[in-house]
Amino acid sequence: RTFAVSVLPAPLIGALIPGALPTKTIVTTAVAATQTAFYLAQSEAALSRATDAVALKSRSAAVCDTYANQGARSAAILPFTSALSSLCAAATAAIVEFPFVESLGQATAGGVVAQSLV
């Protein structure tokens, strides 16, 4: 239906114009050319909006990719920091326990209780 509505005006206008057949064909051709230019302009406007939307989406995807890469870089250091914090915790526990173990080797039963209270 839309196609018929967009095609019929040129022949109808050409048929209603008074004059000889060559005059009517020139008017019909001019109206058809005008319609073609109008629909071409409409399609180019829609195409430019679509191109702009694709560019916006591409730009957004690039920003998302940048943030994803930044997050991956930040997450890559987590195993190292986790291992480092485990090493620190183990070293702290060892430093805390060594004086108690040393006192066990030197003291008697009463001395162990006295050392553990200190």
N, C-alpha and C positions, 0 to 999 in steps of 0.2 A: 504494500500500500504506500509506503514512504517513497519507494522508487518511482511509482507512478505519479505521485504528487510532485516529485522533484523534476520529472521529465516532461510532463504535460504542459506546463506554462508556455514554453517556447512555441510549440506548434499551434496552441490556441491563440496566442497573441498574433502569430503570423497569419492565421486564418481570419482574424477579425480586422486586420489592417486593410483599408481599402487600397486598391491599386492593382497593377499587373502582377503576374506570377514572379517575375524577377525581383520586384520590390518586396513581395511577401517572403521570398526565400532569404533575401539579405537581412530583413528584420528578424526572421526566425533564427538565422545563423548568429546574428549579433546577440539576441537574447540568450541563446544556448551558450555562447562564449562567456557571456556575463555570469550565467548560472555556474558554468564550469569554474570560472575564476573564484566565485563566491565559495563553492564547495571545496575547492583546493585550499583557499585561505582558512576555512574552518578545519580541514584535516591537518594543515600545517600547525595551526594553533594547538590542536589536541596532541599532535606529535611533539611539539615543543614542551608542553606541560608534562608529557610522559618522560621525555628526556631529562627534564629538570627533576622529576621525581626519582628517576633511576640514579641520577647524580647524587641526590640527597641521600638515598639509601646506600650508595657506595661509600659516600663520605662517612655515614654513620657506622657502616661495617668496618671501615678502616680504623675509626676511633675505638670500636669495640675490640678489634684485633690488637690494637696497641695496649689497651688495658688488660686484655687476656695475657699478652706476653709479659707485661709488667708483673702481673700476679704470678705467672709461672716462674719468673726470676725470683720473686720474693719467696715463693714456696720451695724453690730449689735449695735455699740455705737452711730450711728447717731441719733436715736430717743432721747437718753439721752441728747446728746449735743444740739439738737434742742430744747428740753424742757428747758434745762438750759439757752440757749440764749434767749428764750422767757421770762423766769423769770427775767433775767438780764435787758431786755428791759422794762418790766413792772415795775421793781423796779426803774429803771432810770427815767421813765416817772413819777412815783409817787413822787420821790424825787424832781423832777423839778417842779411839779405842787403844792405840799403842801405849799410852801411859798406864792404862789399867792392866794390860797384858804384862807389861814390864813389872808392875808391882806384884803380880801373882807369882812371878819367878823369884822375887827377893824376900817376900814377907811370909810370915807364918799365918795361921788362921786368924788370929786377932789383928794382925797388921793389915790383912786384906780388907777386913770390915772397916778399919780406921781409914785406909786409903780410899775406899769407895765412898765414904762419907765426906771426904774432903773435896 
